[in-house]
Each structure stands twice: as structure tokens, then as C-alpha cells.
Amino acid sequence: MPQIDVERALQALDGNAELLKDLASMFVEDAPLLLVQLKNALADNRPTQARLVVHGLKGLVATFYAKSVVEIAQRLEDAAAEGNMSFFFKGEFEQLEKSIGSIMGEFVVLGWVNRR
């Protein structure tokens, strides 16, 4: 099942498919770096940093109307805001990471980016 809603993402950009492809390329560059930053924040038990990074990831996936991924990111952001770092280790972080990988796979299938 697709994570992204191509039609809604295109509508939000007034049908500009080239811009959407450019945003997909930026996502492929930025998302893995943010995941590393999030892992580091988790390892160092820094909830404020984790919240900021998850918020950034949420913004990236929201661009593509990946509703289920936005919901995961929101739960993680809320947990970090409450200082509940243990929530990240209950499968939510892995789900976020897997879902972001899925989105990048969709970009490849759509021809928006090359496989890395």
C-alpha cells in the first residue's frame, strides 16, 4: 500500500510535478541524515533534540501527504515533548524508519529519484 498521496501533493503544488520531484530528491538527501540525528538523540537521551528532529521528519513526510507516517512522527514528537524516550523503543522508531524507507522506494518506482 502506498505511503504517499501523489494527487494531493501535486494539488498542493498547483500541479508542479517537477517541483514535487525536486522535493523528493531533497527528501532522499535529508531524511537519512535526520534519522541518524534522531538515533544519536535517543542514544544520548536528549528528548528536546529528538522532538526537534522528529518534527523535521514529520514536515518532510507531510509534503507528500503520507498520513500514516505523519501520525507515527506525531506520536514520537509528543512522547519526546513529554520526555518519554522509552516510547521510541516500543517499535515506533522502527516503524518510522521503515516507513521512510518505503516512501523513498515509492519515489524510485515513480521515477522521481534513482535507487541509491
C-alpha positions as a Python dict, from the first residue, in 0.01 Angstrom:
ca = {
    (1, 'M'): (0, 0, 0),
    (2, 'P'): (144, 339, -98),
    (3, 'Q'): (253, 573, 178),
    (4, 'I'): (228, 893, -25),
    (5, 'D'): (-71, 1061, -186),
    (6, 'V'): (69, 1185, -515),
    (7, 'E'): (-253, 1353, -623),
    (8, 'R'): (-285, 1563, -306),
    (9, 'A'): (86, 1650, -307),
    (10, 'L'): (56, 1769, -668),
    (11, 'Q'): (-255, 1970, -587),
    (12, 'A'): (-72, 2145, -304),
    (13, 'L'): (197, 2246, -554),
    (14, 'D'): (-50, 2363, -819),
    (15, 'G'): (30, 2057, -1029),
    (16, 'N'): (403, 2132, -1049),
    (17, 'A'): (539, 1778, -1098),
    (18, 'E'): (898, 1898, -1139),
    (19, 'L'): (887, 2072, -804),
    (20, 'L'): (748, 1756, -645),
    (21, 'K'): (1035, 1555, -796),
    (22, 'D'): (1283, 1810, -662),
    (23, 'L'): (1125, 1780, -318),
    (24, 'A'): (1152, 1401, -342),
    (25, 'S'): (1524, 1436, -416),
    (26, 'M'): (1565, 1664, -116),
    (27, 'F'): (1375, 1413, 98),
    (28, 'V'): (1613, 1135, -9),
    (29, 'E'): (1907, 1355, 92),
    (30, 'D'): (1766, 1486, 419),
    (31, 'A'): (1563, 1203, 572),
    (32, 'P'): (1854, 961, 628),
    (33, 'L'): (2057, 1236, 793),
    (34, 'L'): (1768, 1322, 1021),
    (35, 'L'): (1726, 956, 1114),
    (36, 'V'): (2094, 946, 1217),
    (37, 'Q'): (2044, 1261, 1424),
    (38, 'L'): (1740, 1101, 1586),
    (39, 'K'): (1933, 784, 1668),
    (40, 'N'): (2204, 998, 1826),
    (41, 'A'): (1949, 1192, 2031),
    (42, 'L'): (1799, 864, 2150),
    (43, 'A'): (2139, 718, 2237),
    (44, 'D'): (2226, 1032, 2434),
    (45, 'N'): (1880, 1054, 2596),
    (46, 'R'): (1814, 1404, 2463),
    (47, 'P'): (1435, 1437, 2434),
    (48, 'T'): (1442, 1801, 2320),
    (49, 'Q'): (1674, 1718, 2032),
    (50, 'A'): (1466, 1409, 1949),
    (51, 'R'): (1150, 1621, 1938),
    (52, 'L'): (1310, 1874, 1704),
    (53, 'V'): (1440, 1607, 1469),
    (54, 'V'): (1110, 1417, 1461),
    (55, 'H'): (932, 1743, 1391),
    (56, 'G'): (1159, 1796, 1090),
    (57, 'L'): (1093, 1443, 965),
    (58, 'K'): (720, 1497, 1010),
    (59, 'G'): (741, 1807, 793),
    (60, 'L'): (924, 1617, 521),
    (61, 'V'): (668, 1337, 505),
    (62, 'A'): (376, 1579, 528),
    (63, 'T'): (490, 1733, 200),
    (64, 'F'): (391, 1406, 34),
    (65, 'Y'): (67, 1360, 232),
    (66, 'A'): (198, 1039, 389),
    (67, 'K'): (-74, 1044, 653),
    (68, 'S'): (16, 725, 840),
    (69, 'V'): (382, 829, 862),
    (70, 'V'): (287, 1177, 983),
    (71, 'E'): (80, 1010, 1256),
    (72, 'I'): (378, 797, 1369),
    (73, 'A'): (601, 1104, 1372),
    (74, 'Q'): (342, 1299, 1572),
    (75, 'R'): (322, 1026, 1836),
    (76, 'L'): (701, 1027, 1864),
    (77, 'E'): (715, 1405, 1878),
    (78, 'D'): (455, 1409, 2155),
    (79, 'A'): (642, 1142, 2350),
    (80, 'A'): (969, 1335, 2322),
    (81, 'A'): (796, 1656, 2430),
    (82, 'E'): (685, 1471, 2744),
    (83, 'G'): (1037, 1333, 2794),
    (84, 'N'): (908, 980, 2732),
    (85, 'M'): (1208, 842, 2546),
    (86, 'S'): (1108, 482, 2623),
    (87, 'F'): (819, 521, 2377),
    (88, 'F'): (1073, 531, 2094),
    (89, 'F'): (1186, 180, 2184),
    (90, 'K'): (840, 24, 2165),
    (91, 'G'): (856, -27, 1789),
    (92, 'E'): (756, 326, 1694),
    (93, 'F'): (1104, 436, 1587),
    (94, 'E'): (1150, 122, 1378),
    (95, 'Q'): (812, 182, 1215),
    (96, 'L'): (909, 541, 1134),
    (97, 'E'): (1239, 428, 986),
    (98, 'K'): (1072, 154, 781),
    (99, 'S'): (802, 391, 656),
    (100, 'I'): (1058, 649, 545),
    (101, 'G'): (1237, 373, 354),
    (102, 'S'): (904, 283, 195),
    (103, 'I'): (849, 642, 84),
    (104, 'M'): (1193, 651, -75),
    (105, 'G'): (1111, 325, -254),
    (106, 'E'): (793, 483, -389),
    (107, 'F'): (999, 771, -525),
    (108, 'V'): (1213, 521, -718),
    (109, 'V'): (908, 339, -856),
    (110, 'L'): (757, 672, -963),
    (111, 'G'): (1083, 760, -1138),
    (112, 'W'): (1138, 1067, -923),
    (113, 'V'): (1475, 956, -789),
    (114, 'N'): (1731, 690, -873),
    (115, 'R'): (1790, 398, -642),
    (116, 'R'): (2077, 464, -403),
}
